[in-house]
Structure formats: structure tokens, C-alpha cells
Amino acid sequence: MTRDISDRSRHPGSSASPGLSSLSDNDRIKVIGLSALATGSGVIAWSGEPRLLPVAFLFPALWALAPSRLSAVIVSAAYFLAASRGLPQGVANFYGSGHGAGLALWLGAALAFVVVHAVLWTLRPGLTRPIRYGVAALLVSVPPFGIVGWAHPITAAGILFPGWGWWGLVLAALGLLAATTRYRVIVLPVFASFWMISTVTWADPEGPPDWVGIDTEFGGQQGEYAGYLQYRETLALVDAAPNAGRNVVVLPESAAGIWTPTVEHLWSAALSDTDAIVVAGAITVDRQGYDNVMLAVPAAGTQTQILYRERMPVPVSMWQPWRQWTGGSGGARAHFFANPVFELAGQRVAPLICYEQLLIWPILQSAWHDPDVIVAIGNGWWTNGTNIIAIQKAAAIAWARLFGLTLVMAFNS
């Protein structure tokens, strides 16, 4: 009887999951190989080069090939940790400390991704496996798990199927599901052909002809916001842009610092002689906390307009919901599904501030409202020594290509 139970636990049709200690030597070698491939796919796909994003399509195949649930944990962790490898250094830069906090946040973020994929892993053949992977992919696309849903393979849809829009997204999703089945040997080579064609015909998305994004290099530190001297330098950069025929100038996240009546007067006065509308990142503060926003300072010093309030600020460093849960205040508010688009200068805009560029639901929610342009801004002073900004830009490029949108980016580093 004992032998029968053991045999059934290893049968492909069973839902049982042997641990590593009960695997054969061949299966242990297989787990090592799958983990190495998962690590490689995470490193390559999320290197910051948008044309390499389709390498992430290997992940569902590797997950499906895992011989046990613990193996699926190892494969999922290897992929996610490799893809998000810049986080420990970034957190250390932000807090000005050692790597302990960064490692804790890195592992904590990975936990959501790994748990979802581990719980939904199965040995059962047929439709069960792709259905379960589809549920996992959906869960890490939307809150609450989607709050740390980085490195999602679906981001590569725009590299494989530029201009295909929602049909391209559906086709990419079906490819991810098929990668978990035996048909992967057909589907992955076909997708590789689309990848090759896309690479050969590559063209970076451009912005509207009268829009320009301005990158800055002001650096920063925790708790520091733009001050008077930075304002003057930034406004000098803006002053040069309309001379090149630009009507809308986009500045990075937090370029306008903490927005107050005094700051508004300074900016409005400086822009009173130009015809440009300036879109800048700023912080608006009240007694409960603050909003990370995009605002427009129109020409001729007319009233400033808040265009967008960030849907998903960076967890822990910005978004700190436990403060409100305990009756306190402070931290950035998350407007999860609010204001997905805004209109400016005849364009319907899909806004993405910094962290949102790493996630799935903000851009898809915006795309559902048929925008004309993606405006992606960030303040990455804390990413020195990492590829985080490059990954954010790669994701924004991929989504712009998928939906055939123009793209304006502005980052501070």
C-alpha cells in the first residue's frame, strides 16, 4: 500500500507535489537547470533594453516544467529576484544605509509573486495548467498582488506585436498560456519569428511634434525636494524649449517640488512670456498626507491645473497605508483606479508616474480610455548603480508600441 501511494504521488495526473528530497537525481538536475534558465531570462529580459523583453516569455514554460511545487517556488523566485535585482542597491541609496533594508524589501516583494505561482502550480496535464497560470498572471496584474507585480512577461506584447493593440495583448496572453503546455515547442518559435521581425523593423516611439520631455540630473536624497536654485535651473531649461517650436514641455516627477502658492507664483511669473504649457511632477500636501501629481502651469501665468494624481505610489517609501489604519496621517495616497487619462493641448494623455511604469493595471486602464500619448515621468536619483530607470523606460516604450501611441518621457537622475 505504501508503494502504491508513493507511485501515485509521482504520476503526472496527480496533484501531489514531492519535495526536493524525494526527487530523483535527474529531477534535481532539472530543477537546477530550470532555475538557471529562469535567472537568465530575468536578467536578460529586464536589462533595460526593450528589444530583449520577449525573453520573459520563457518563464511560464520553465514554471510549467518544474517537477514539484517546491521546484516551482525556486524557479519563480529565481526569475523574479533576477528581474528585480536593482532593488537592494536602490533602497540602500534611498535610505542612505546598508543593504539590509533593501534585501528585506526585495525578498518581501518577491514573496507575493512566488506565493501566487507556487499555490497555482500543478502537475496535472491538459487545460488545468494553462488555466492556473492564467489565474496567476491575472492576480499579479491587479491589486493587491499587482501592487508589486513587476517583471510581468505580458509587458513584452508591444515588442512582439507593435501596433496590434488589444488584439496583440490577447495574442501575447494566449502565447503565455500555450507556453505552459506541450505546444510550447510550436508557439515559442513562432513568437520568436515575430520578435525577429519586430527587431529588424524597430523604431522607437516618438512624441507629438509639439511636445518635448526634458531630463534633468539634479540627484537628490531622502526627504529632499526641489528648491529655489533647482527651480531656476529647471525653468531655464524650459525657457529654451519653446524656441524650438515646442508647445508642451514635460518635466520629471517632483520637478516642481512641494507645490505652494509661493512656488506657483514663481513658476507662473517665469513662464508668463512663453507660449508653452509646462507639465511637471509635484507634491501637494494636506493634513492627511500628500498626493504625487502631474500639474500644468499654462502660459501667461493663468491658473495651475492638477492633471493627475498618482494611482500607485512606491510602497513603503511613499505609500504607507498602515498610518491611516492606525489612525495616523502622512504618506502618499494611492488613487488606485482614478483619473486614468487627462486631456491637454488637444491630446488625450495616459499618465504614468515612476513606479506605475513597472506595473500592469495602470497602463491597461489608461489604454482602455483610448489615449493618444503616454506621458511617463520619474525621479530616479536613488537608482544610481542600477538599471531601474532603464527598465521603466523599456516598459513605457513597449506599451506605447503595442497600442501605437506617441510617447513623451522625462526623468531626473
N, C-alpha and C positions, 0 to 999 in steps of 0.2 A: 504493500500500500504506500509506503514512504517513497519508493522509487517511482510509482505512478504519479504521485503528486509532483515530485521534482521534475519528471519529464513534461508534465503538462505545463508547469510554470515556465518552461523554456520554449514551448510551442508558439510559433508566430501568431496563432489566433488567440492567444491568451492575453489577458490584461495584466497579468502578474509582471513584476519588474525585478529581476535579480540584481543584487548589488555587485560591485566590482569584485568582491572576494569570491563570488560564485561564478564569475565569468571564466570562460576558457582562456588559455594563453592567446589564442588568435583574436578573441574578442577584446582582450586588454590591449593588444597591439592596435586593433581597430580603433579603440577609444583614443589612444594616443595620437593616431593619425588624424582622426576626425577633429580632435582638439587643436592640433597644429594647423589644420586647414581652416578651422574657424577663426583662430588667431590671425592667420594670414589674411583671410577675407576681411576681417575687421580693420586691420592695419591698412590694407590697400584701398578698400572701398572708401574709408573715412580718412584719407590722407589729405583732403582739401582740394584735390583735383577732381572737378565734376565728371570728367570723362571716365573716371575709374569707379564711379558709384555702382554700376551694374555688377561688380564683383560681389556685392552684398547678396545677390540672388543665390549664391551658393549656400547661404545659411540655412534656409528651410530644408534643403536636401541633406545637409550634414545633421541637422536636428532629427530628421526622419530616420536616418541611418543609425542613430545611436542604439546600441543593443540593450540598454536598460534605462530606467528613469534617472538613476544617478549619473549615467553617462550623458543623458540629455542635459542635466544640470551643468556638468563640466563643459560641454560643447557650447551651451548658451552663455555661460559665464565667460568662456574664452573669447567668444565673438564680441560680447558687449564691452567687456573690460578693455579689449584691444581697440575697439572703436572709440571709446571714451577716455583713452589713455592720457589725454592732456589735462583732465580734471584735477588730479592731485597737485600738479605744479601750478595750475591756475588758482586753486584755492589757497595754496601757500603764498602766492603773490598777493592775493586779495587781502588776506588777514595778516600778512607780514610775519608769518610764523613758520614753523617746520611743516613737514608733510603729514603729520598725524591727522589733523582735521581733514585734509584733502583725501587721504586714504579712507577715512571713515565715510565721507560723503560719496566717494567713488564706489565703495562697496555697497553702501546703502542704496544708491541709485540703481546699481546692478541687481539688487535683490528683487525689485518689482519685476523686471524683465525676466529674470531667471525663474522666479516662482511661477509666473504665468505660464512660461513654456514648459516648466517641469510638470506642473499639475495637469496640463493638457496633452502631454506626450503619451503615446500609446504604441504598443507593438502590433495592434490589430491592423490587418491589411484592408484593402478596399477603400470605401469612401470615408471611413472613420478618421483616418489620419489627416487627409486634407481638410476635412471639416473642423477637426480640432485645431489644426494650425490656423485656419481662417479665423476661428474664435480668438486664438491667442493674438494674431496680428491685429484684430479689431480692438481687443482690450488694451493693447499698448499704444493705440492710436487716439484714444479719448480718455478724459478724466474718469476715475482717479489714476489709474495706472499710466495713462498717457501723459500725465504731468512730467514724468521722467522717460517718456517714450522716444528717446534718442535712437539714432542709428537704424531707423526702420528701413528695411530693404525697398519698400514701395517708393521711397524718395527717388530711386533710380528710374522711375517710369518716364520722366521727362528726358532722360538721356537716350532711352531705347525708342521712345515714340514721340519725338518732338512735334508739337502742333496737333496731336491727336486728341487732346483734351480729355474729357471724361471717358471716352472710348479707350484711349491709351491707358488710363488709370485702371479700367476694368480688365483690359488685356494683361497688364502687368500683374494685377492681383490674381488672375487665373493662372498666370505663369508661376507665381509663387506657390499656389496650391498644387499645381502639377509637379513642381519640383519635389514635393514630398511623396510622390508615387513612383512607380516603375517607369512611367512615361517621361521621367526627367531626362532620360538618355536621348529623347527626341526634342523635348521642349527647350532644354538649355542650349543645345547647339543652334536651334532656330533663333532663339533670343540673342545668341552671340552674333548671328548674322545681322540682325537689326542693329546691334551695338557697333559692329564694324562699319555699317553704312552710316550710322549717326556720327561716328568719329571722323570718317572721311569727309563728310559734308558739314562739319562742325562750324557753327557761327555763334559767338556769344550774343545773348540778347542785349539790345540797346535800349536807351531810354527814349521818351518822347523828344522830338527835336528841340523843343524849347525848355527842356528840363536838364538840370545838372546836379550831380551829387558831389559833395566836397569832402574828402577825407582829411582828417587832422591827426596830429601827433603830439598831443599835449600830455600824454601819460595820465597819471593820477594816483590816488591812494584811497584806502577805505575811509568813507565819511567825508571825502573832499569833493566839492562841486566847483563848477566853473566860477571864476572871479573876474574882477574888473579887467585885469590885463588880458586874460584869455578872451573876454568879450571883445576887446578892441582888436585883437589879432584875428578873431573869427570874423568880425564884421568887415575887416579889411579884405579878407578872402571873398566874402560875399560881394563886396563893392566891385570887385574885378569881374565877377561872373556876368552881370547884365551887359557889360561892354562887349561880350562875345555873343550877344543876342539871346541870352537865357532869360526866361520869364519866371521860372520857378527854380529856386535854389534849395537843395535838400542838405541839411546838416546832420551830424551824428546824434545818437542818443545822448541826452544830458548836455548838449552843446550850450543850451541856454540856462543851465544850472537850475537853481530854485527860482521859480517864476514868481516875482513880486511886482507890485505897482512900480517900484523904482526901476527894476530891471526892464519892465515893459516900456517905460518911458525912455530909457537909454536906447533900447533896440529900435523903437519906433522913430525916435529922432534921428538915429543913424541911417535909417532906411527911407527917410522922408523924401530924399531927392532921387530915388531909384524907382524903376517900374517893376521891380522884381517882388515876387512873393517868396518869403523865406519860410521853409518848413524845418523846424528844429525840434530836437528832443529836449524835454524839460521835466521838472518835478513840480507838482502842485501839492501843497501841504494844507491839511486841516487838523482838527483836534483828534480825529480818529486814526489818522495815518497819512499816507500820501499816494498819489497816482503818478505813474510813469507815463508820460504823454508825448504825442506829437502835436505841436501847435503851429499855426500860421500867423506870421507877422506881415500883414499886407502892406502894399506900397502906400506912400503918402501918410503913414502913421495912423491909419484907421484902426479900429478895434481888433485886438488879437482874438483869434478863434481857436479853441481846443478842438482839434480834428479827431483825435483818437486817444483812448485810454487803454493801456496795455491789458490784454486778456490774460496773459500768463507771465508774471514777473519771475525772476530766478528764485526757486525755492531756497529757503533758509537765509540766504544773504539779503534778499529783498522781501519775498512773500513769507510772512511769519504768522500763519492763521492762529497758532496757539495763543497769541497775545489776546485776540478777541475772545477765544474760547474761555480764557481765564479772567475775562472782564477788563483787560488792559487795552492799550492802544499802541499805535505805531506799526511800522512795516508797510509794505506796498500792498494795495488792494489788487485782487485778481478779478477781472471782469469777464470771466470765462468765455461766454458766448455773446458778449455785447459788441456793438459797433464794428462789424466785420469789414465794412467799406466806408469810405467817405468820398465826397466829390470836391475837386479843386481844379480850377483853370481848365474846365471842360473835360477833365479826365476822372474816371471812376477808379479809385485807388484801393488796392489791397495792402493794408499796412502790416508790417512785421517788425517788432522791436526786439532786437538781440536774441534772447533765449527762445522766442517764438519760432525763430528760423530753424531750430532743431527739432521741432515737434510736427505733428501731422494735422491735428484738427484745426488749428488756426488758419492755415493756408487753404485747406479744403473748404472750410466755412466761408472764407472770403471769396474763393473761386466760384462757389455756388451763386454768388450775387453778381456774376458776370463783370468783373473789373476790366479795366484797360491796361493798368500798370501796377506792378508790385513796387512798393517803396520799402526797402529794408535798411534799417539803421541799427547801429550798435556802438557801444562804448567798451572796447576791449583792452583797456590799459592793463588789466590784470592778466591778460593772456600771453604776456611775454614769455617766450620759450616754448610755446605750444602751437598747435595748428588749429585752435578753436575758431578763430576768425575765418580762416580759410575754409573750414567745414561749413560755417554759417553761410558764407558766400556761395559755396558749391551747391548747397541745398536750395538757396534762393534762385540760382541760375537754373537748376533742374526743374523747379516748379514753373518758372517763367517760360522755359522751353516747352514743357508739357502743354500748357494752356495757351501758348502763342502770345504771351503778354510782353509788353515792354518792361524794363527793369531799371530802377534807379537805386543805387546803394551809397551809403555814407557811413564810414566807420572812424572812430577815434582809437588810436593805438598808442 
